[in-house]
Amino acid sequence: MAADCDAALEYRMYRDEGDLPGIMALISADLSEPYSIFTYRYFIHQWPELSFVVLDAGIIIGTIVCKMDEHKTGPMRGYVAMLAVHNSQRKRGIGKWLVRRATQAMRGAGCDEVVLETEVTNAGAIALYESLGFVRDKRLLRYYLNGNDAFRLKIWFDPLPPHQQPPEGEAHAML
Ligand SMILES: CC(C)(COP(=O)(O)OP(=O)(O)OC[C@H]1O[C@@H](n2cnc3c(N)ncnc32)[C@H](O)[C@@H]1OP(=O)(O)O)[C@@H](O)C(=O)NCCC(=O)NCCS
């Protein structure tokens, strides 16, 4: 367990469909975009090793859902699709652990960069991502259904040295 983890909580990768109701409840309580169960399954079934949860007494209180694919300009691009921490559990480092862990997993799986969008008014999320090295790459006008603009935030990686490359198919071993 990393030094910045709370020993009372469980930190782990997505396990199976049993995690889905808790993930959906958290995300739908906080994000402005409505997602169907098919959207969750699109991400989680294809990239289960890129989704993580934090639990308190078996209840999911934080989650991040990501994917990766080759961008049209060439690089392998990771993407943070969803991130939420229960509002009673914020400001104790859970969001930062989730973003750091998912970013490590995407890097370990071969991503050259990671991107995401966040509402320009979401000061908490922007501060969190910027504290981890993400920068503002673009402003996307009226990106959200509610009419708000988004910032595209982005982080670029240097290539991993050979001794840190995970064994093939074991990106999740990069703890
Ligand atoms: C954004 C969110 C995930 C942050 O989760 P969290 O567990 O509270 O974040 P952390 O405690 O790990 O905070 C890490 C850093 O982020 C920043 N931060 C987090 N919340 C903040 C806030 N409300 N205001 C300002 N900075 C904030 C701080 O820099 C903090 O570092 P610090 O501990 O040194 O002060 C959480 O507020 C949330 O779920 N919001 C609703 C959903 C959402 O907006 N998701 C992001 C969509 S892109």
The ligand as an SDF file (V2000), in Angstrom:
LIG
                    3D

 48 50  0  0  0  0  0  0  0  0999 V2000
  -12.7310   16.1740   -7.9900 C   0  0  0  0  0  0  0  0  0  0  0  0
  -12.7990   15.0760   -6.9260 C   0  0  0  0  0  0  0  0  0  0  0  0
  -12.7060   13.7180   -7.6070 C   0  0  0  0  0  0  0  0  0  0  0  0
  -11.5960   15.2670   -5.9660 C   0  0  0  0  0  0  0  0  0  0  0  0
  -11.5640   14.1570   -5.0770 O   0  0  0  0  0  0  0  0  0  0  0  0
  -10.8810   14.2590   -3.6270 P   0  0  0  0  0  0  0  0  0  0  0  0
  -10.7540   12.8940   -3.1090 O   0  0  0  0  0  0  0  0  0  0  0  0
  -11.5940   15.2450   -2.7880 O   0  0  0  0  0  0  0  0  0  0  0  0
   -9.4550   14.8670   -4.0280 O   0  0  0  0  0  0  0  0  0  0  0  0
   -8.1350   14.7970   -3.1400 P   0  0  0  0  0  0  0  0  0  0  0  0
   -8.4690   14.8420   -1.6850 O   0  0  0  0  0  0  0  0  0  0  0  0
   -7.3110   13.6540   -3.6000 O   0  0  0  0  0  0  0  0  0  0  0  0
   -7.4470   16.1700   -3.5360 O   0  0  0  0  0  0  0  0  0  0  0  0
   -6.2180   16.2080   -4.1950 C   0  0  0  0  0  0  0  0  0  0  0  0
   -5.8750   17.6520   -4.5490 C   0  0  0  0  0  0  0  0  0  0  0  0
   -6.8830   18.1710   -5.4160 O   0  0  0  0  0  0  0  0  0  0  0  0
   -7.1630   19.5260   -5.0860 C   0  0  0  0  0  0  0  0  0  0  0  0
   -8.5630   19.6470   -4.7210 N   0  0  0  0  0  0  0  0  0  0  0  0
   -9.4420   18.6330   -4.5190 C   0  0  0  0  0  0  0  0  0  0  0  0
  -10.6630   19.1320   -4.2590 N   0  0  0  0  0  0  0  0  0  0  0  0
  -10.5380   20.4810   -4.3000 C   0  0  0  0  0  0  0  0  0  0  0  0
  -11.4540   21.5610   -4.1400 C   0  0  0  0  0  0  0  0  0  0  0  0
  -12.7490   21.3570   -3.8970 N   0  0  0  0  0  0  0  0  0  0  0  0
  -10.9880   22.8260   -4.2840 N   0  0  0  0  0  0  0  0  0  0  0  0
   -9.6940   23.0480   -4.5450 C   0  0  0  0  0  0  0  0  0  0  0  0
   -8.7750   22.0720   -4.7080 N   0  0  0  0  0  0  0  0  0  0  0  0
   -9.1920   20.8070   -4.5890 C   0  0  0  0  0  0  0  0  0  0  0  0
   -6.2150   19.9120   -4.0230 C   0  0  0  0  0  0  0  0  0  0  0  0
   -5.0920   20.4480   -4.6900 O   0  0  0  0  0  0  0  0  0  0  0  0
   -5.8410   18.6090   -3.3760 C   0  0  0  0  0  0  0  0  0  0  0  0
   -4.5650   18.6640   -2.8880 O   0  0  0  0  0  0  0  0  0  0  0  0
   -4.3250   18.9780   -1.3250 P   0  0  0  0  0  0  0  0  0  0  0  0
   -4.8390   17.7630   -0.6050 O   0  0  0  0  0  0  0  0  0  0  0  0
   -2.8500   19.1260   -1.2650 O   0  0  0  0  0  0  0  0  0  0  0  0
   -5.0890   20.2080   -0.9890 O   0  0  0  0  0  0  0  0  0  0  0  0
  -14.1010   15.1880   -6.0800 C   0  0  0  0  0  0  0  0  0  0  0  0
  -14.2460   16.5080   -5.6140 O   0  0  0  0  0  0  0  0  0  0  0  0
  -15.3660   14.7920   -6.8480 C   0  0  0  0  0  0  0  0  0  0  0  0
  -15.7330   13.6290   -6.8950 O   0  0  0  0  0  0  0  0  0  0  0  0
  -16.0500   15.7860   -7.4610 N   0  0  0  0  0  0  0  0  0  0  0  0
  -17.2750   15.5170   -8.1870 C   0  0  0  0  0  0  0  0  0  0  0  0
  -17.0390   14.7520   -9.4800 C   0  0  0  0  0  0  0  0  0  0  0  0
  -16.0220   15.4360  -10.3700 C   0  0  0  0  0  0  0  0  0  0  0  0
  -15.9800   16.6480  -10.4610 O   0  0  0  0  0  0  0  0  0  0  0  0
  -15.2140   14.6120  -11.0530 N   0  0  0  0  0  0  0  0  0  0  0  0
  -14.1750   15.0740  -11.9300 C   0  0  0  0  0  0  0  0  0  0  0  0
  -14.6810   15.1560  -13.3120 C   0  0  0  0  0  0  0  0  0  0  0  0
  -13.3370   15.5600  -14.4160 S   0  0  0  0  0  0  0  0  0  0  0  0
  1  2  1  0
  2  3  1  0
  2  4  1  0
  2 36  1  0
  4  5  1  0
  5  6  1  0
  6  7  2  0
  6  8  1  0
  6  9  1  0
  9 10  1  0
 10 11  2  0
 10 12  1  0
 10 13  1  0
 13 14  1  0
 14 15  1  0
 15 16  1  0
 15 30  1  0
 16 17  1  0
 17 18  1  0
 17 28  1  0
 18 19  1  0
 18 27  1  0
 19 20  2  0
 20 21  1  0
 21 22  1  0
 21 27  2  0
 22 23  1  0
 22 24  2  0
 24 25  1  0
 25 26  2  0
 26 27  1  0
 28 29  1  0
 28 30  1  0
 30 31  1  0
 31 32  1  0
 32 33  2  0
 32 34  1  0
 32 35  1  0
 36 37  1  0
 36 38  1  0
 38 39  2  0
 38 40  1  0
 40 41  1  0
 41 42  1  0
 42 43  1  0
 43 44  2  0
 43 45  1  0
 45 46  1  0
 46 47  1  0
 47 48  1  0
M  END
$$$$
